Amino acid sequence: MQKKKKRIKRTLSYFKKSNLSLINRIIRILSWLLPGLVIKRWMITSAFGLLTSLLGIAIWTDLRPLYWLIEVFFLIMNVVRKILPISVLGPLIFVFGLLLIGIGQNRSINSIQKALVPEKNTFLVDALRVKSKLKRGPNIVAIGGGTGLSTLLKGLKNYSSNITAIVTVSDDGGSSGVLRKQLGVQPPGDIRNCLAALSNEEPILTRLFQYRFSGGSGLEGHSFGNLFLSALTTITGSLEKAVQASSKVLAVQGQVLPATNTDVMLWAELENGEKIFGESKISQSKNLISRIGYLPENPPALPSAIESIKEADLIVLGPGSLYTSLLPNLLVPEIVDALLESNAPKIYISNLMTQPGETDGLDVYQHIKAIEKQLSNFGVKTRIFNAILSQIQFEKSPLVDYYQSRGAVPVVCNKEELISKGYYVLQAPLYSRKITPTLRHDPRRLARAVMFINKKLKKLN
């Protein structure tokens, strides 16, 4: 008796799974009829083209084949009608036709999927729907450098494929610094990270691009991507062209642009009057920074970067090191002018923690004032950013305690003061919950908050 019950349960379970599988298959087939996939119009066009071609052949042969087909059709119908009535025959043939269409479409779609989307868990219709949604996403310009910008890009690529990353090119430390000195190329490190963040190619290819050699004479410390970009820069003649070529290899969703094609050196003037040259030395400074600049001064921006800012629906600055990742982009006068002319919402994303020697004791408003002070050196008196995104108060944790022991503290957001100054302010949990040795923004949380602000600002305007 128990065996019989088990057998019945297994049978019911099998039929249940079969029905669910059939329903899912039907839903997936019907998904091809959803708007935005640009599939239905071409299927209808193909069907119309086939009928038109058949009509052309019939006219070309003076309609004789058509007459023959009609006669054969009526002969067959007369025989079949003797077996089945028309009320049964019509629906039966109609359903049979639909079945043939379904089988044909299913087989052809499966063949296309195997060629274009070989992953077993990915369906072509889902991939097309996602791609269609991303194409309709806003034109986003993200400005910055370092790991902060690449973290933001990882999240934003889930909302739009119309992304432009404008990246600072003043790094002179590590692998980038060595390649810059030895080959005379612009530093590729930050750009490499942004390309990897926006890449849609196979994970193994992205990992290869980010791979850093741990040994080897002359190779130790260099990443494969840095070497690749440096070689392409030498071949193509500019970092911009090298990035374009790399973007094709990595199937980058959007574009990555250096802030300038000029080989620039960053300098900083400290509050005690001392001047420091080179980004790597500035980041190690123990004294507060008064202002920064480039040598040579006022480098030109890339025309494509200016065009992207003009067409932007949303502009974001940060997160990243204030004086070595964010402000260097604003040392390019044409970028500042384009930002001032743009009517798009502009969001400043605050860092999670202060950076010893660079932003000691600065709260969010003081970060904003530092940006405005730097811009005032170029005669800019108008604020650029109208919205601020900041981390809510941190919960106590060993990681925060560790940072505080190293001289870094959470960046305080004095929300009421910022609102009184006319800024839209959003505080949200932005840090990653994953257990890591460093405090980092979470890409998805960060991007979700950015898109929320964008939506709010559009409603307010």
N, C-alpha and C positions, 0 to 999 in steps of 0.2 A: 504493500500500500504506500509506504513512504517513498519507494523507488518511483512509483507511478506519479506521486505528487511532485517529486523532483523533476521528473521528465516533463510534466505539464508546465512547471515553473520555467524550465529551460526553454521550452517551446514558446511560451508567452514572452519571455525575455528576448528571444530571437526575433519574434514578430514586432515587438516594441522597438528594438534597435533598427530593424529593417524599415519600419514606418518612419522613424525619426530620420534615418538616412535618406529615404525617399523625399520627405518633406524638405530637408536641408538642400537636397539636390534641386528640387523644384524652385525653392526660394532663390538659390544661387543662379539658376537659369533666368528667373524673372528679374534678377538684379541687373541683367544686361539692358533692361528696358528703362532703368532709372535715368533721369535727366542728368546732363553734364558729362556723360561718358563719350559723346560724339561717336556712337556706334549705330544707333537706330537709323539715322539719316543716310548712312553709307550702305546699310543693309537694304533699305528701301530703294536707294539709288541703283544698287546692284540688281535687285529684282526687276525694277523697271527697265534697266538696260537689257536684261535677258529677254523679257517680253518683247521689247522693241526690236531686238536682233531677230527673234523668231518671226515677228511680223514682217521684217525686211526680207527674210529668206522666202516667206510665203508670197510676198508681192513680186519678188525677183523671179520666182518660178511660176508666175501667173496663177497663184493660189491653188494649183492642182494638188500639191501635197496636203494642203489644208482640207480640200474636199475629200481626199482619200481618208484622212484621219477622222473626219466627221462621220463618214460612212462606216468605217471600222468601229467607231465608238458606238453608233446606234445599233449595229449588229450585236456587239457584246452586251449592250444594255438590254436588248430584247431577250437574249438568252438568260442573263442574270435575273431579270424581272420575273421570270417564270419560277425562280427559286426563292428570291427574297422580295418583299414589297418595297416600294420606294421609300416609305416612312422609316424603314430600317436600313436600307442600302445607302441612302444619302448621308445620315450621321456616321455610319460605319466608315465610308470612304473619307469623310471629312476628318474623323479622328485618326485614320490611318495616315492621311497626308500630314497632319500635325505631328504624328509620331516620327515620320520620316524626316521632317524638318528639325525636330528636336535632336534626333540621333545624329544627323549631319552636322548641326551646329555644335553639339557637344563634342563630337570627335575632332572637328576642325579647331575648336577652342583649346582642347587638350593638347593637340599637336603644337599650337602656337605657344601654349603655356610651357611646354617642355623646352622649347627653344629660348623663350624670353625670361621665364620665371622658373628655373629648375628646382628651387627649394620645395620640398614636399608639402610644407605647411602653408605655403603662400598660393592663393588663388589669383589668377590673372585679373578677374573682375574686381577683386579687392584692391589689387595694386593700381588698376586704372582709376578706381574711385578715389583712392588716396592721392594719386598724382593730379587728378582733376581738381580736388579740393585745395591742394597746395598751390596749384597754378593760380587759383582765384584768391590766394592769400594776399595780404597787404605788401607793398614795397617797403621793406625794412632796411634801414642803414644802421649798422652797429659800429661804433667807433671805439677804439681802445688798443689793447695789446696784452701780452702776457697770458697767463692761464685764465684770467677772468673773462676775457673776450671769447676764448674758445669754449669755455663752459657755457656762456650765454648762447653761443651759436648752436651748440648741441641741443639745447631746448627749443630755440626758435625754429629750427628746421622741421619741427612737428606741426608748425602753424602756417608756414609759407615756404615756397621755393624761390620767391623773389627777394632774396637777401643779398645785401652788399656789406662786406666787412672791410672797413678802412683801418689799416693796421700801421702802428708806429714802426719806424725802421731806424731806430737809433741805438739798438742793442750793440754793445761792444765787449760783452763777456761770454765765457764758455765757448762752445763750439762755434756759435755765430761770430764771436769776436776773433777767433783764430782764423776762420775762413775769410773774414773781412780784411784782416791784415795781410794774409798770405796771397789771396787771390784778387783782392781789390773789388769784391762784390758787396752789395748791400746785405745786411744781416738777414738770413732766411728763417731764423728760429720761430718767431711769433707767427709768421705767415704759414709756416709748416703746420703749426698747431691748429690754425684756423682751417686750413685745407682738410686736415684729418677730421676735424669736428664736423665739417659740412659734407664729408664724403659719403656717397651711397654705394660705394663699390664693396667688393668682398672684404670681410673683416681681416683676412690674412694680408691683403694688399695694404690696408690702412696700418696694420701692425708693422708691416715691413717699412712703411714710410716713417713710422715713429721709432723704429728700432735704433738703439744706441749701442755702438761698439764698446765692449768692456775691455778689449785688449787689442794688440796689434800695433806695431810701430807706426806712429803717425795717425792711426785711426781711432785710438782710444779717446772716448769722450764725444766723438762725433756721432750724429744721428744720420741714418741713411737718407732721410728726407732733406737734411741740410746739404749733404753732398750732392744729391740729385738736383736740387734747386740751384746750387752754385754752378754746377756743370751746365745746366740749361741756360743760366744767366750769361755765361761765357759764350755759349753757342748762339743764343738768340740776340744778345747784345743789351738786354735789359731785364730787370727782375719782373717787370710787368708781363712781358712776353713769356718768361719762364713760368710764371704763375698760371697763365692762360693754358699753356701746354700741360702742366701738371693737373690742372682742373679737369681736363678731358680724360686723363689717365685714371683719376680717382672718382670720376663721375660726380663732381662737386655740385651740390644743390645751391645755386646762387653764384656769387663771385667774390673773390678775395683780392683786394687792391692795396698796394703800399700807399701811404699818405703822400709820398713824393718819390720821384725817381732819382733825386739828387742824393749823393753820398754825404750825409750830414753827421755832425758831432754835437751831442747834447752837452751843455754846460749849465752850471747852477751857481748862483750867488747866494751865499749864506748870510744870515742876519748879522754875523760879525764882520761882514765885508769880504770874506775869503771867497775865491772862485775855484770851482772844481770842474774839471773837464772829463767827460766820459760817463755814460750811464751807469756802468758797474761801480764806479767810485762814488757817484751821487747817492746810490742806494745804500751805501755803507757809511754815509755821513752821520756824524753824531750830533751835529748842530742843525737847528731849524733852517729851512730853505726860504729865502726871500723871493727869488724869481729865477726863471730858467730861460734859456735861449738856444738857438741853433747856430752853428758855424758850417757853411755860410748862412747869413740871415735871410729870412723871407724866401725859403725854397718854393718853387712852383708846385702846384698840385697836379695830379693826373686829371686830364679832361673827363675821363670816365667816372672818376670819383665825384667831381663837381656835378656831372649830369645825374648821377645816382641820388645825390642830396636834393637836387631840384625836383626829381620825380618821386621822392620819398613820401610815404603815407605815415611813417613813424621813424623817429630818429632816437637812438639810444647811446648814451656815453657810459662806459663802465660795465661791470666792476673792474678794478685794476689799480695798480699803484698810481697815486695821484700825479706825482711829478715825473715819473719815468715811463708810464704807460698811457695815461690819459691826456695830460696837458701837452706833451710833445706833438700830438695831432693838431692841437690848436695853435701851434707855432707856424702853421702853414696859412698865410693870410687868406688865400682863395677859399680854403675850407671854412674859415670863420665867416667870410662874407656870404658864402652859400648857405650856411646855417642861419645867419641873421635874416636872409631873404626868404627862407622856407617857412611856410605856414603849418607844417606838419607838427603834431605833438612831439615834444622833445623831453626825454626822460633821463634823469641822472640816477644811476644805481650806486648806492653807497657800498663801501667795503664792509666786511663783517667786523674786522679788527683794525686797530691803528697799526702803523708800521714804524718800529723804532728808528729814530733818526730822520724819518721822512714826514710822518704825520703825528708825532707825539702830542697827545692831549687834544687833538682836533675832533670836534663833534661834526655832525652832518652839515650844519649851517656854516661852520668854519671851512669845511671842504668846498662848499659852494662859493664862499667869499674868496677863497684862494684862487678859484677858477676866474671869478670876476676881476680880482686884482691883477692876475696875469693878463687877461684880455684888455684891461685898462691901459697896460703898457703899450698897446697897439692903438689906443684911442677909442676902444670899444666901451661904450657906457651903458649899452642895453644888455639885459640878461638874455642868455640863450635858452636856458632850460626852464620849463614851466611845471614840471612834475618831478617828484623825488620818490624813489623806492628804497626802503630801508628795512633792515632786520628788526623784528620785535625784540623785546628784552630777552637775553639768553637765560636759559635755565642753568643752574649750577652744574658743572661737569668737570671731570679731571682734565679734559682737553682745554677748556677755557682757563682753568687754573694754571695749566702748563704754559699757555701763551702769556698769561699775566706775569708768571715768573721770569719770562724772557723779555718783559718790558712792553708787551702789547696788551691793550684792553679793548673791550667791545666799543665800537663807534656809537656814541649816544645820539639818538634822534630826538631833538627838541621840537616835537611835532607842532605844538601850539604856536611857537615863534615862527616856524616856517610857513604855517597857514596864514598867520598875520601879515607875512611878507608877500602873500599872493600865490604861493606854491600849492599845487595839489600834492598831498602826501599820502602814501600808502605804506603801512608797516605790516609785514607778513613774515611767517617762518620761512626763511630762504635757504638756510644751511642744510647740508646733506646729513641725513640720519645714519648713513653708513659709518661704521667704525673705521676711521682713517687716522693716520698720524698727523694730519693737518685739517684745519677748518676750511671747508670749501662750500661755495654755493652749490645747491642742487640744480642741475640744468632744467628739469621739468618744473620744479617749484618757481624758479626764477622766471622762466619763459611764461608760465601761466599768469604770474603777477604782472608782468610787462603787458601782456595782451589784455588783462583786466583793466589796467590803467588806460590803455589805448581806447578801449571801448567806452570807458567812463568819460574821458576827455572829449570824445566825439559827440557824446550825448550832451555834454555841457556846452559845446560850441554849436 
